[in-house]
Amino acid sequence: MPSSIIILGSTGSIGVNTLIVAEHYNITIEALVAGNNIDLLNQQIAVHQPKLVAIANEADRGRVNHPRVLCGAQGILEVIEHSQSRTVVNALVGYAGLAPTLKATSLGKKVALANKESLVVAGEFIDMSLITPIDSEHFGLWYLMNERPFSKLYITASGGAFRDWELDKMKDATFSDALKHPNWSMGNKITIDSATMTNKLFELLEAKWLFDTSNIDAVIEKRSVIHALVEFVDGSTTAHFAGVDMKLPIAFALKGEVTKEILPPTNLLGIGSLEFLPIESTRYPIWNIKEHILQNPHLGVVVNAANEVAIKAFQKEKCSFFGMSEMVLDAYKKFENVKANNIEEIIQIDREVRQYAESM
Protein backbone atom coordinates (compact mmCIF):
# COMPACT_ATOMS: atom_id res chain seq x y z
CA MET A 1 0.00 0.00 0.00
CA PRO A 2 1.45 3.41 -0.92
CA SER A 3 2.27 5.84 1.87
CA SER A 4 1.34 8.78 -0.37
CA ILE A 5 -0.42 9.37 -3.68
CA ILE A 6 -1.04 11.96 -6.38
CA ILE A 7 -4.66 12.48 -7.46
CA LEU A 8 -5.37 13.83 -10.92
CA GLY A 9 -8.99 14.97 -11.15
CA SER A 10 -9.52 15.37 -7.41
CA THR A 11 -12.83 17.24 -7.65
CA GLY A 12 -14.60 14.66 -9.82
CA SER A 13 -16.48 11.67 -8.41
CA ILE A 14 -13.49 9.32 -8.66
CA GLY A 15 -11.22 11.89 -7.04
CA VAL A 16 -13.66 12.57 -4.19
CA ASN A 17 -14.05 8.84 -3.53
CA THR A 18 -10.28 8.34 -3.68
CA LEU A 19 -9.82 10.95 -0.95
CA ILE A 20 -12.34 9.08 1.22
CA VAL A 21 -10.51 5.77 0.72
CA ALA A 22 -7.10 7.37 1.27
CA GLU A 23 -8.26 8.91 4.53
CA HIS A 24 -9.63 5.53 5.64
CA TYR A 25 -6.21 3.92 5.07
CA ASN A 26 -4.15 6.89 6.33
CA ILE A 27 -2.57 7.49 2.93
CA THR A 28 -1.01 10.95 2.56
CA ILE A 29 -2.09 13.15 -0.37
CA GLU A 30 1.10 14.61 -1.82
CA ALA A 31 -0.51 16.44 -4.75
CA LEU A 32 -3.97 17.40 -6.02
CA VAL A 33 -4.81 18.24 -9.62
CA ALA A 34 -8.20 19.76 -10.44
CA GLY A 35 -10.02 21.55 -13.24
CA ASN A 36 -12.39 24.45 -12.66
CA ASN A 37 -14.05 23.57 -9.34
CA ILE A 38 -11.77 25.78 -7.27
CA ASP A 39 -14.16 25.99 -4.30
CA LEU A 40 -14.12 22.23 -3.77
CA LEU A 41 -10.37 22.11 -4.42
CA ASN A 42 -9.82 24.66 -1.65
CA GLN A 43 -11.86 22.49 0.73
CA GLN A 44 -9.70 19.50 -0.20
CA ILE A 45 -6.51 21.51 0.31
CA ALA A 46 -7.66 22.57 3.78
CA VAL A 47 -8.30 18.97 4.82
CA HIS A 48 -5.46 17.09 3.12
CA GLN A 49 -2.65 19.69 3.03
CA PRO A 50 -0.98 18.59 -0.24
CA LYS A 51 2.55 19.76 -1.03
CA LEU A 52 1.66 20.55 -4.64
CA VAL A 53 -1.46 21.64 -6.52
CA ALA A 54 -2.19 21.99 -10.22
CA ILE A 55 -5.22 23.49 -11.96
CA ALA A 56 -6.44 23.75 -15.53
CA ASN A 57 -6.40 27.53 -16.02
CA GLU A 58 -3.81 30.13 -15.15
CA ALA A 59 -6.62 32.66 -14.64
CA ASP A 60 -7.79 30.74 -11.54
CA ARG A 61 -4.38 30.66 -9.83
CA GLY A 62 -5.17 33.54 -7.49
CA ARG A 63 -8.28 31.79 -6.18
CA VAL A 64 -6.38 28.70 -5.00
CA ASN A 65 -5.43 28.67 -1.33
CA HIS A 66 -1.98 27.15 -1.75
CA PRO A 67 1.57 28.53 -2.12
CA ARG A 68 2.62 26.09 -4.90
CA VAL A 69 0.13 26.12 -7.76
CA LEU A 70 1.04 24.88 -11.24
CA CYS A 71 -1.21 25.40 -14.27
CA GLY A 72 -2.25 23.73 -17.49
CA ALA A 73 -1.19 20.47 -19.12
CA GLN A 74 2.49 21.16 -18.45
CA GLY A 75 1.72 21.87 -14.80
CA ILE A 76 0.22 18.40 -14.38
CA LEU A 77 3.35 16.77 -15.82
CA GLU A 78 5.55 18.83 -13.50
CA VAL A 79 3.50 17.73 -10.49
CA ILE A 80 4.06 14.08 -11.43
CA GLU A 81 7.77 14.65 -12.04
CA HIS A 82 8.43 16.60 -8.83
CA SER A 83 6.44 14.33 -6.51
CA GLN A 84 7.97 11.51 -4.49
CA SER A 85 4.81 9.38 -4.57
CA ARG A 86 5.07 6.13 -6.51
CA THR A 87 1.31 5.93 -7.18
CA VAL A 88 -0.74 8.26 -9.38
CA VAL A 89 -4.54 8.11 -9.48
CA ASN A 90 -5.50 9.36 -12.94
CA ALA A 91 -9.17 10.38 -12.98
CA LEU A 92 -8.83 13.05 -15.66
CA VAL A 93 -11.43 13.06 -18.45
CA GLY A 94 -10.63 12.62 -22.13
CA TYR A 95 -7.45 12.81 -24.19
CA ALA A 96 -5.96 15.19 -21.61
CA GLY A 97 -5.37 12.16 -19.39
CA LEU A 98 -2.98 10.42 -21.79
CA ALA A 99 0.16 12.53 -21.31
CA PRO A 100 0.02 12.19 -17.48
CA THR A 101 -0.30 8.40 -17.78
CA LEU A 102 2.71 8.30 -20.10
CA LYS A 103 4.71 10.59 -17.82
CA ALA A 104 3.93 8.55 -14.70
CA THR A 105 4.73 5.19 -16.29
CA SER A 106 7.94 6.56 -17.85
CA LEU A 107 9.06 7.36 -14.29
CA GLY A 108 8.14 3.85 -13.13
CA LYS A 109 5.18 5.06 -11.10
CA LYS A 110 2.09 2.89 -10.75
CA VAL A 111 -1.11 4.34 -12.21
CA ALA A 112 -4.53 3.64 -10.74
CA LEU A 113 -6.34 4.42 -13.97
CA ALA A 114 -9.85 5.79 -14.38
CA ASN A 115 -8.95 7.67 -17.58
CA LYS A 116 -10.28 5.38 -20.32
CA GLU A 117 -8.72 7.37 -23.13
CA SER A 118 -5.15 6.53 -22.08
CA LEU A 119 -5.56 2.89 -23.10
CA VAL A 120 -8.04 3.57 -25.92
CA VAL A 121 -5.62 5.96 -27.64
CA ALA A 122 -2.23 4.47 -26.79
CA GLY A 123 -2.62 1.11 -25.06
CA GLU A 124 0.05 -0.37 -27.31
CA PHE A 125 2.67 1.99 -25.88
CA ILE A 126 1.79 1.78 -22.17
CA ASP A 127 3.42 -0.64 -19.73
CA MET A 128 0.42 -2.64 -18.49
CA SER A 129 2.39 -3.94 -15.51
CA LEU A 130 2.14 -0.43 -14.04
CA ILE A 131 -1.62 -0.04 -14.66
CA THR A 132 -4.43 -0.94 -12.26
CA PRO A 133 -7.89 -0.08 -13.59
CA ILE A 134 -10.36 1.88 -11.45
CA ASP A 135 -13.43 0.91 -13.42
CA SER A 136 -16.20 -1.21 -11.99
CA GLU A 137 -16.27 -3.35 -15.14
CA HIS A 138 -12.55 -4.08 -15.38
CA PHE A 139 -12.24 -4.47 -11.64
CA GLY A 140 -15.10 -6.98 -11.82
CA LEU A 141 -13.37 -8.93 -14.59
CA TRP A 142 -10.10 -9.06 -12.66
CA TYR A 143 -11.89 -10.05 -9.47
CA LEU A 144 -13.67 -12.93 -11.20
CA MET A 145 -10.81 -14.26 -13.31
CA ASN A 146 -8.43 -15.09 -10.48
CA GLU A 147 -5.86 -16.34 -13.02
CA ARG A 148 -8.12 -19.18 -14.21
CA PRO A 149 -8.33 -19.89 -17.98
CA PHE A 150 -11.30 -18.11 -19.52
CA SER A 151 -12.94 -18.31 -22.93
CA LYS A 152 -14.78 -14.97 -23.04
CA LEU A 153 -15.18 -11.78 -21.03
CA TYR A 154 -18.38 -9.73 -20.76
CA ILE A 155 -18.99 -6.26 -19.40
CA THR A 156 -22.40 -4.71 -18.90
CA ALA A 157 -23.94 -1.44 -20.03
CA SER A 158 -26.85 0.52 -18.61
CA GLY A 159 -28.03 1.50 -22.09
CA GLY A 160 -27.75 5.21 -21.46
CA ALA A 161 -30.33 7.97 -21.48
CA PHE A 162 -32.16 6.79 -24.62
CA ARG A 163 -32.29 3.03 -24.09
CA ASP A 164 -36.12 3.11 -23.82
CA TRP A 165 -36.79 5.89 -26.36
CA GLU A 166 -38.38 5.27 -29.74
CA LEU A 167 -35.77 5.50 -32.49
CA ASP A 168 -37.63 8.29 -34.31
CA LYS A 169 -37.67 10.38 -31.15
CA MET A 170 -33.91 9.89 -30.64
CA LYS A 171 -33.21 11.75 -33.88
CA ASP A 172 -34.41 14.96 -32.22
CA ALA A 173 -32.77 14.37 -28.82
CA THR A 174 -30.93 17.33 -27.32
CA PHE A 175 -27.68 17.55 -25.37
CA SER A 176 -29.61 18.05 -22.12
CA ASP A 177 -31.78 15.00 -22.92
CA ALA A 178 -28.64 12.89 -23.30
CA LEU A 179 -27.41 13.95 -19.85
CA LYS A 180 -30.41 12.39 -18.09
CA HIS A 181 -28.83 9.06 -17.26
CA PRO A 182 -31.36 6.56 -15.89
CA ASN A 183 -29.10 5.09 -13.18
CA TRP A 184 -26.68 7.70 -11.88
CA SER A 185 -25.12 11.14 -12.21
CA MET A 186 -21.79 11.43 -14.04
CA GLY A 187 -19.81 14.09 -15.88
CA ASN A 188 -21.01 15.39 -19.25
CA LYS A 189 -18.62 13.48 -21.50
CA ILE A 190 -19.05 10.05 -19.96
CA THR A 191 -22.85 10.49 -19.86
CA ILE A 192 -22.97 11.38 -23.57
CA ASP A 193 -20.63 8.47 -24.31
CA SER A 194 -22.99 6.22 -22.36
CA ALA A 195 -25.93 7.35 -24.50
CA THR A 196 -24.05 6.57 -27.75
CA MET A 197 -22.42 3.39 -26.29
CA THR A 198 -19.00 4.84 -27.15
CA ASN A 199 -18.14 4.53 -23.48
CA LYS A 200 -18.68 0.75 -23.66
CA LEU A 201 -16.67 0.47 -26.89
CA PHE A 202 -13.82 2.20 -25.05
CA GLU A 203 -14.14 -0.22 -22.14
CA LEU A 204 -13.87 -3.17 -24.54
CA LEU A 205 -10.65 -1.67 -25.88
CA GLU A 206 -9.37 -1.18 -22.34
CA ALA A 207 -10.12 -4.82 -21.57
CA LYS A 208 -8.32 -5.82 -24.76
CA TRP A 209 -5.10 -4.23 -23.51
CA LEU A 210 -5.51 -5.11 -19.84
CA PHE A 211 -6.31 -8.80 -20.33
CA ASP A 212 -4.68 -9.43 -23.72
CA THR A 213 -7.75 -10.87 -25.44
CA SER A 214 -10.22 -9.99 -28.19
CA ASN A 215 -12.84 -12.40 -26.85
CA ILE A 216 -14.78 -9.59 -25.23
CA ASP A 217 -18.36 -8.42 -25.55
CA ALA A 218 -20.90 -6.23 -23.78
CA VAL A 219 -24.59 -6.60 -22.99
CA ILE A 220 -27.20 -4.28 -21.51
CA GLU A 221 -28.18 -4.95 -17.90
CA LYS A 222 -30.53 -2.12 -16.96
CA ARG A 223 -30.26 -2.45 -13.18
CA SER A 224 -26.47 -1.93 -13.12
CA VAL A 225 -25.99 -4.46 -10.34
CA ILE A 226 -23.89 -6.83 -12.45
CA HIS A 227 -20.78 -5.16 -13.81
CA ALA A 228 -18.89 -8.04 -15.40
CA LEU A 229 -19.16 -11.72 -16.28
CA VAL A 230 -16.48 -14.27 -17.11
CA GLU A 231 -17.09 -17.37 -19.20
CA PHE A 232 -14.50 -20.00 -18.31
CA VAL A 233 -13.14 -22.77 -20.52
CA ASP A 234 -14.86 -25.36 -18.30
CA GLY A 235 -18.25 -24.01 -19.40
CA SER A 236 -19.15 -22.12 -16.23
CA THR A 237 -19.95 -18.41 -16.13
CA THR A 238 -19.62 -16.19 -13.07
CA ALA A 239 -20.98 -12.69 -12.49
CA HIS A 240 -19.74 -9.82 -10.34
CA PHE A 241 -22.53 -8.19 -8.30
CA ALA A 242 -21.77 -4.97 -6.46
CA GLY A 243 -23.32 -1.63 -5.65
CA VAL A 244 -22.57 1.31 -7.93
CA ASP A 245 -19.82 2.72 -5.74
CA MET A 246 -16.28 3.28 -6.97
CA LYS A 247 -14.74 3.05 -3.51
CA LEU A 248 -14.38 -0.73 -3.89
CA PRO A 249 -12.14 -0.74 -7.02
CA ILE A 250 -10.29 2.29 -5.64
CA ALA A 251 -9.57 0.48 -2.38
CA PHE A 252 -8.19 -2.55 -4.24
CA ALA A 253 -6.13 -0.34 -6.56
CA LEU A 254 -4.51 1.44 -3.59
CA LYS A 255 -4.27 -1.39 -1.07
CA GLY A 256 -3.85 -4.46 -3.27
CA GLU A 257 -6.09 -6.59 -1.08
CA VAL A 258 -9.16 -5.64 0.93
CA THR A 259 -10.32 -7.74 3.86
CA LYS A 260 -12.86 -5.40 5.49
CA GLU A 261 -16.27 -4.34 4.24
CA ILE A 262 -16.16 -1.40 1.81
CA LEU A 263 -19.72 -1.72 0.51
CA PRO A 264 -22.82 -3.33 1.99
CA PRO A 265 -23.52 -6.75 0.39
CA THR A 266 -25.92 -6.87 -2.53
CA ASN A 267 -29.51 -7.45 -1.44
CA LEU A 268 -30.43 -10.29 -3.80
CA LEU A 269 -34.09 -10.36 -2.81
CA GLY A 270 -34.30 -6.61 -3.30
CA ILE A 271 -33.01 -6.87 -6.87
CA GLY A 272 -35.90 -8.88 -8.23
CA SER A 273 -35.59 -10.06 -11.82
CA LEU A 274 -32.58 -9.37 -14.03
CA GLU A 275 -32.58 -9.09 -17.80
CA PHE A 276 -29.77 -9.07 -20.33
CA LEU A 277 -30.33 -7.37 -23.68
CA PRO A 278 -28.20 -7.14 -26.83
CA ILE A 279 -26.59 -3.86 -27.87
CA GLU A 280 -28.20 -3.13 -31.24
CA SER A 281 -26.48 -1.01 -33.87
CA THR A 282 -29.77 0.59 -34.96
CA ARG A 283 -29.90 2.35 -31.56
CA TYR A 284 -26.12 2.53 -31.07
CA PRO A 285 -24.51 2.92 -34.54
CA ILE A 286 -21.00 2.99 -33.06
CA TRP A 287 -21.47 -0.74 -32.38
CA ASN A 288 -21.05 -1.40 -36.11
CA ILE A 289 -17.26 -1.19 -35.70
CA LYS A 290 -17.00 -3.25 -32.49
CA GLU A 291 -15.53 -6.40 -34.04
CA HIS A 292 -13.25 -4.51 -36.41
CA ILE A 293 -11.74 -2.28 -33.74
CA LEU A 294 -11.12 -5.21 -31.38
CA GLN A 295 -9.02 -6.70 -34.16
CA ASN A 296 -7.45 -3.29 -34.89
CA PRO A 297 -7.19 -1.63 -31.46
CA HIS A 298 -4.60 0.86 -32.72
CA LEU A 299 -7.55 2.69 -34.32
CA GLY A 300 -8.78 3.74 -30.88
CA VAL A 301 -6.96 7.05 -31.39
CA VAL A 302 -9.19 7.75 -34.40
CA VAL A 303 -12.44 7.00 -32.59
CA ASN A 304 -11.47 9.02 -29.54
CA ALA A 305 -10.39 12.13 -31.45
CA ALA A 306 -13.48 12.15 -33.69
CA ASN A 307 -15.74 11.45 -30.72
CA GLU A 308 -14.44 14.40 -28.69
CA VAL A 309 -15.04 16.71 -31.67
CA ALA A 310 -18.51 15.21 -32.24
CA ILE A 311 -19.58 15.75 -28.62
CA LYS A 312 -18.66 19.44 -28.85
CA ALA A 313 -20.59 19.74 -32.12
CA PHE A 314 -23.66 18.11 -30.52
CA GLN A 315 -23.43 20.41 -27.50
CA LYS A 316 -23.32 23.44 -29.82
CA GLU A 317 -26.28 22.04 -31.81
CA LYS A 318 -24.12 21.70 -34.92
CA CYS A 319 -25.11 18.05 -35.33
CA SER A 320 -27.88 15.71 -34.20
CA PHE A 321 -27.57 12.92 -31.65
CA PHE A 322 -27.09 10.31 -34.37
CA GLY A 323 -24.90 12.83 -36.19
CA MET A 324 -22.21 12.23 -33.55
CA SER A 325 -21.93 8.57 -34.49
CA GLU A 326 -21.98 9.47 -38.18
CA MET A 327 -19.00 11.79 -37.65
CA VAL A 328 -17.06 9.12 -35.78
CA LEU A 329 -17.82 6.36 -38.29
CA ASP A 330 -16.92 8.64 -41.19
CA ALA A 331 -13.54 9.47 -39.62
CA TYR A 332 -12.99 5.80 -38.78
CA LYS A 333 -13.40 4.84 -42.45
CA LYS A 334 -11.24 7.75 -43.61
CA PHE A 335 -8.35 6.82 -41.29
CA GLU A 336 -8.75 3.04 -41.08
CA ASN A 337 -5.34 2.43 -42.67
CA VAL A 338 -3.29 4.55 -40.27
CA LYS A 339 -1.10 2.88 -37.66
CA ALA A 340 1.17 4.71 -35.25
CA ASN A 341 4.64 3.34 -34.52
CA ASN A 342 5.26 5.57 -31.52
CA ILE A 343 3.66 8.20 -29.29
CA GLU A 344 4.72 11.06 -31.58
CA GLU A 345 2.72 9.48 -34.40
CA ILE A 346 -0.24 8.99 -32.04
CA ILE A 347 -0.21 12.73 -31.37
CA GLN A 348 -0.01 13.50 -35.10
CA ILE A 349 -2.90 11.14 -35.96
CA ASP A 350 -4.99 12.64 -33.17
CA ARG A 351 -4.39 16.12 -34.57
CA GLU A 352 -5.24 15.11 -38.15
CA VAL A 353 -8.43 13.31 -37.14
CA ARG A 354 -9.64 16.30 -35.14
CA GLN A 355 -8.98 18.63 -38.06
CA TYR A 356 -10.88 16.31 -40.40
CA ALA A 357 -13.83 15.91 -38.02
CA GLU A 358 -14.04 19.65 -37.43
CA SER A 359 -14.23 20.26 -41.19
CA MET A 360 -17.23 17.95 -41.63
C-alpha positions as CSV (number, residue, x, y, z in Angstrom):
1,M,0.0,0.0,0.0
2,P,1.4,3.4,-0.9
3,S,2.3,5.8,1.9
4,S,1.3,8.8,-0.4
5,I,-0.4,9.4,-3.7
6,I,-1.0,12.0,-6.4
7,I,-4.7,12.5,-7.5
8,L,-5.4,13.8,-10.9
9,G,-9.0,15.0,-11.2
10,S,-9.5,15.4,-7.4
11,T,-12.8,17.2,-7.6
12,G,-14.6,14.7,-9.8
13,S,-16.5,11.7,-8.4
14,I,-13.5,9.3,-8.7
15,G,-11.2,11.9,-7.0
16,V,-13.7,12.6,-4.2
17,N,-14.0,8.8,-3.5
18,T,-10.3,8.3,-3.7
19,L,-9.8,10.9,-1.0
20,I,-12.3,9.1,1.2
21,V,-10.5,5.8,0.7
22,A,-7.1,7.4,1.3
23,E,-8.3,8.9,4.5
24,H,-9.6,5.5,5.6
25,Y,-6.2,3.9,5.1
26,N,-4.2,6.9,6.3
27,I,-2.6,7.5,2.9
28,T,-1.0,11.0,2.6
29,I,-2.1,13.1,-0.4
30,E,1.1,14.6,-1.8
31,A,-0.5,16.4,-4.7
32,L,-4.0,17.4,-6.0
33,V,-4.8,18.2,-9.6
34,A,-8.2,19.8,-10.4
35,G,-10.0,21.6,-13.2
36,N,-12.4,24.4,-12.7
37,N,-14.0,23.6,-9.3
38,I,-11.8,25.8,-7.3
39,D,-14.2,26.0,-4.3
40,L,-14.1,22.2,-3.8
41,L,-10.4,22.1,-4.4
42,N,-9.8,24.7,-1.6
43,Q,-11.9,22.5,0.7
44,Q,-9.7,19.5,-0.2
45,I,-6.5,21.5,0.3
46,A,-7.7,22.6,3.8
47,V,-8.3,19.0,4.8
48,H,-5.5,17.1,3.1
49,Q,-2.7,19.7,3.0
50,P,-1.0,18.6,-0.2
51,K,2.5,19.8,-1.0
52,L,1.7,20.5,-4.6
53,V,-1.5,21.6,-6.5
54,A,-2.2,22.0,-10.2
55,I,-5.2,23.5,-12.0
56,A,-6.4,23.8,-15.5
57,N,-6.4,27.5,-16.0
58,E,-3.8,30.1,-15.1
59,A,-6.6,32.7,-14.6
60,D,-7.8,30.7,-11.5
61,R,-4.4,30.7,-9.8
62,G,-5.2,33.5,-7.5
63,R,-8.3,31.8,-6.2
64,V,-6.4,28.7,-5.0
65,N,-5.4,28.7,-1.3
66,H,-2.0,27.1,-1.8
67,P,1.6,28.5,-2.1
68,R,2.6,26.1,-4.9
69,V,0.1,26.1,-7.8
70,L,1.0,24.9,-11.2
71,C,-1.2,25.4,-14.3
72,G,-2.2,23.7,-17.5
73,A,-1.2,20.5,-19.1
74,Q,2.5,21.2,-18.4
75,G,1.7,21.9,-14.8
76,I,0.2,18.4,-14.4
77,L,3.3,16.8,-15.8
78,E,5.6,18.8,-13.5
79,V,3.5,17.7,-10.5
80,I,4.1,14.1,-11.4
81,E,7.8,14.7,-12.0
82,H,8.4,16.6,-8.8
83,S,6.4,14.3,-6.5
84,Q,8.0,11.5,-4.5
85,S,4.8,9.4,-4.6
86,R,5.1,6.1,-6.5
87,T,1.3,5.9,-7.2
88,V,-0.7,8.3,-9.4
89,V,-4.5,8.1,-9.5
90,N,-5.5,9.4,-12.9
91,A,-9.2,10.4,-13.0
92,L,-8.8,13.1,-15.7
93,V,-11.4,13.1,-18.5
94,G,-10.6,12.6,-22.1
95,Y,-7.5,12.8,-24.2
96,A,-6.0,15.2,-21.6
97,G,-5.4,12.2,-19.4
98,L,-3.0,10.4,-21.8
99,A,0.2,12.5,-21.3
100,P,0.0,12.2,-17.5
101,T,-0.3,8.4,-17.8
102,L,2.7,8.3,-20.1
103,K,4.7,10.6,-17.8
104,A,3.9,8.6,-14.7
105,T,4.7,5.2,-16.3
106,S,7.9,6.6,-17.8
107,L,9.1,7.4,-14.3
108,G,8.1,3.9,-13.1
109,K,5.2,5.1,-11.1
110,K,2.1,2.9,-10.7
111,V,-1.1,4.3,-12.2
112,A,-4.5,3.6,-10.7
113,L,-6.3,4.4,-14.0
114,A,-9.8,5.8,-14.4
115,N,-8.9,7.7,-17.6
116,K,-10.3,5.4,-20.3
117,E,-8.7,7.4,-23.1
118,S,-5.2,6.5,-22.1
119,L,-5.6,2.9,-23.1
120,V,-8.0,3.6,-25.9
121,V,-5.6,6.0,-27.6
122,A,-2.2,4.5,-26.8
123,G,-2.6,1.1,-25.1
124,E,0.1,-0.4,-27.3
125,F,2.7,2.0,-25.9
126,I,1.8,1.8,-22.2
127,D,3.4,-0.6,-19.7
128,M,0.4,-2.6,-18.5
129,S,2.4,-3.9,-15.5
130,L,2.1,-0.4,-14.0
131,I,-1.6,0.0,-14.7
132,T,-4.4,-0.9,-12.3
133,P,-7.9,-0.1,-13.6
134,I,-10.4,1.9,-11.4
135,D,-13.4,0.9,-13.4
136,S,-16.2,-1.2,-12.0
137,E,-16.3,-3.3,-15.1
138,H,-12.5,-4.1,-15.4
139,F,-12.2,-4.5,-11.6
140,G,-15.1,-7.0,-11.8
141,L,-13.4,-8.9,-14.6
142,W,-10.1,-9.1,-12.7
143,Y,-11.9,-10.1,-9.5
144,L,-13.7,-12.9,-11.2
145,M,-10.8,-14.3,-13.3
146,N,-8.4,-15.1,-10.5
147,E,-5.9,-16.3,-13.0
148,R,-8.1,-19.2,-14.2
149,P,-8.3,-19.9,-18.0
150,F,-11.3,-18.1,-19.5
151,S,-12.9,-18.3,-22.9
152,K,-14.8,-15.0,-23.0
153,L,-15.2,-11.8,-21.0
154,Y,-18.4,-9.7,-20.8
155,I,-19.0,-6.3,-19.4
156,T,-22.4,-4.7,-18.9
157,A,-23.9,-1.4,-20.0
158,S,-26.8,0.5,-18.6
159,G,-28.0,1.5,-22.1
160,G,-27.7,5.2,-21.5
161,A,-30.3,8.0,-21.5
162,F,-32.2,6.8,-24.6
163,R,-32.3,3.0,-24.1
164,D,-36.1,3.1,-23.8
165,W,-36.8,5.9,-26.4
166,E,-38.4,5.3,-29.7
167,L,-35.8,5.5,-32.5
168,D,-37.6,8.3,-34.3
169,K,-37.7,10.4,-31.2
170,M,-33.9,9.9,-30.6
171,K,-33.2,11.7,-33.9
172,D,-34.4,15.0,-32.2
173,A,-32.8,14.4,-28.8
174,T,-30.9,17.3,-27.3
175,F,-27.7,17.6,-25.4
176,S,-29.6,18.0,-22.1
177,D,-31.8,15.0,-22.9
178,A,-28.6,12.9,-23.3
179,L,-27.4,13.9,-19.8
180,K,-30.4,12.4,-18.1
181,H,-28.8,9.1,-17.3
182,P,-31.4,6.6,-15.9
183,N,-29.1,5.1,-13.2
184,W,-26.7,7.7,-11.9
185,S,-25.1,11.1,-12.2
186,M,-21.8,11.4,-14.0
187,G,-19.8,14.1,-15.9
188,N,-21.0,15.4,-19.2
189,K,-18.6,13.5,-21.5
190,I,-19.0,10.1,-20.0
191,T,-22.9,10.5,-19.9
192,I,-23.0,11.4,-23.6
193,D,-20.6,8.5,-24.3
194,S,-23.0,6.2,-22.4
195,A,-25.9,7.3,-24.5
196,T,-24.1,6.6,-27.7
197,M,-22.4,3.4,-26.3
198,T,-19.0,4.8,-27.2
199,N,-18.1,4.5,-23.5
200,K,-18.7,0.8,-23.7
201,L,-16.7,0.5,-26.9
202,F,-13.8,2.2,-25.0
203,E,-14.1,-0.2,-22.1
204,L,-13.9,-3.2,-24.5
205,L,-10.7,-1.7,-25.9
206,E,-9.4,-1.2,-22.3
207,A,-10.1,-4.8,-21.6
208,K,-8.3,-5.8,-24.8
209,W,-5.1,-4.2,-23.5
210,L,-5.5,-5.1,-19.8
211,F,-6.3,-8.8,-20.3
212,D,-4.7,-9.4,-23.7
213,T,-7.8,-10.9,-25.4
214,S,-10.2,-10.0,-28.2
215,N,-12.8,-12.4,-26.8
216,I,-14.8,-9.6,-25.2
217,D,-18.4,-8.4,-25.6
218,A,-20.9,-6.2,-23.8
219,V,-24.6,-6.6,-23.0
220,I,-27.2,-4.3,-21.5
221,E,-28.2,-4.9,-17.9
222,K,-30.5,-2.1,-17.0
223,R,-30.3,-2.4,-13.2
224,S,-26.5,-1.9,-13.1
225,V,-26.0,-4.5,-10.3
226,I,-23.9,-6.8,-12.4
227,H,-20.8,-5.2,-13.8
228,A,-18.9,-8.0,-15.4
229,L,-19.2,-11.7,-16.3
230,V,-16.5,-14.3,-17.1
231,E,-17.1,-17.4,-19.2
232,F,-14.5,-20.0,-18.3
233,V,-13.1,-22.8,-20.5
234,D,-14.9,-25.4,-18.3
235,G,-18.3,-24.0,-19.4
236,S,-19.2,-22.1,-16.2
237,T,-19.9,-18.4,-16.1
238,T,-19.6,-16.2,-13.1
239,A,-21.0,-12.7,-12.5
240,H,-19.7,-9.8,-10.3
241,F,-22.5,-8.2,-8.3
242,A,-21.8,-5.0,-6.5
243,G,-23.3,-1.6,-5.6
244,V,-22.6,1.3,-7.9
245,D,-19.8,2.7,-5.7
246,M,-16.3,3.3,-7.0
247,K,-14.7,3.0,-3.5
248,L,-14.4,-0.7,-3.9
249,P,-12.1,-0.7,-7.0
250,I,-10.3,2.3,-5.6
251,A,-9.6,0.5,-2.4
252,F,-8.2,-2.5,-4.2
253,A,-6.1,-0.3,-6.6
254,L,-4.5,1.4,-3.6
255,K,-4.3,-1.4,-1.1
256,G,-3.8,-4.5,-3.3
257,E,-6.1,-6.6,-1.1
258,V,-9.2,-5.6,0.9
259,T,-10.3,-7.7,3.9
260,K,-12.9,-5.4,5.5
261,E,-16.3,-4.3,4.2
262,I,-16.2,-1.4,1.8
263,L,-19.7,-1.7,0.5
264,P,-22.8,-3.3,2.0
265,P,-23.5,-6.7,0.4
266,T,-25.9,-6.9,-2.5
267,N,-29.5,-7.4,-1.4
268,L,-30.4,-10.3,-3.8
269,L,-34.1,-10.4,-2.8
270,G,-34.3,-6.6,-3.3
271,I,-33.0,-6.9,-6.9
272,G,-35.9,-8.9,-8.2
273,S,-35.6,-10.1,-11.8
274,L,-32.6,-9.4,-14.0
275,E,-32.6,-9.1,-17.8
276,F,-29.8,-9.1,-20.3
277,L,-30.3,-7.4,-23.7
278,P,-28.2,-7.1,-26.8
279,I,-26.6,-3.9,-27.9
280,E,-28.2,-3.1,-31.2
281,S,-26.5,-1.0,-33.9
282,T,-29.8,0.6,-35.0
283,R,-29.9,2.4,-31.6
284,Y,-26.1,2.5,-31.1
285,P,-24.5,2.9,-34.5
286,I,-21.0,3.0,-33.1
287,W,-21.5,-0.7,-32.4
288,N,-21.0,-1.4,-36.1
289,I,-17.3,-1.2,-35.7
290,K,-17.0,-3.3,-32.5
291,E,-15.5,-6.4,-34.0
292,H,-13.3,-4.5,-36.4
293,I,-11.7,-2.3,-33.7
294,L,-11.1,-5.2,-31.4
295,Q,-9.0,-6.7,-34.2
296,N,-7.5,-3.3,-34.9
297,P,-7.2,-1.6,-31.5
298,H,-4.6,0.9,-32.7
299,L,-7.6,2.7,-34.3
300,G,-8.8,3.7,-30.9
301,V,-7.0,7.0,-31.4
302,V,-9.2,7.8,-34.4
303,V,-12.4,7.0,-32.6
304,N,-11.5,9.0,-29.5
305,A,-10.4,12.1,-31.4
306,A,-13.5,12.2,-33.7
307,N,-15.7,11.5,-30.7
308,E,-14.4,14.4,-28.7
309,V,-15.0,16.7,-31.7
310,A,-18.5,15.2,-32.2
311,I,-19.6,15.7,-28.6
312,K,-18.7,19.4,-28.9
313,A,-20.6,19.7,-32.1
314,F,-23.7,18.1,-30.5
315,Q,-23.4,20.4,-27.5
316,K,-23.3,23.4,-29.8
317,E,-26.3,22.0,-31.8
318,K,-24.1,21.7,-34.9
319,C,-25.1,18.1,-35.3
320,S,-27.9,15.7,-34.2
321,F,-27.6,12.9,-31.7
322,F,-27.1,10.3,-34.4
323,G,-24.9,12.8,-36.2
324,M,-22.2,12.2,-33.6
325,S,-21.9,8.6,-34.5
326,E,-22.0,9.5,-38.2
327,M,-19.0,11.8,-37.7
328,V,-17.1,9.1,-35.8
329,L,-17.8,6.4,-38.3
330,D,-16.9,8.6,-41.2
331,A,-13.5,9.5,-39.6
332,Y,-13.0,5.8,-38.8
333,K,-13.4,4.8,-42.4
334,K,-11.2,7.8,-43.6
335,F,-8.3,6.8,-41.3
336,E,-8.7,3.0,-41.1
337,N,-5.3,2.4,-42.7
338,V,-3.3,4.6,-40.3
339,K,-1.1,2.9,-37.7
340,A,1.2,4.7,-35.2
341,N,4.6,3.3,-34.5
342,N,5.3,5.6,-31.5
343,I,3.7,8.2,-29.3
344,E,4.7,11.1,-31.6
345,E,2.7,9.5,-34.4
346,I,-0.2,9.0,-32.0
347,I,-0.2,12.7,-31.4
348,Q,0.0,13.5,-35.1
349,I,-2.9,11.1,-36.0
350,D,-5.0,12.6,-33.2
351,R,-4.4,16.1,-34.6
352,E,-5.2,15.1,-38.1
353,V,-8.4,13.3,-37.1
354,R,-9.6,16.3,-35.1
355,Q,-9.0,18.6,-38.1
356,Y,-10.9,16.3,-40.4
357,A,-13.8,15.9,-38.0
358,E,-14.0,19.7,-37.4
359,S,-14.2,20.3,-41.2
360,M,-17.2,18.0,-41.6
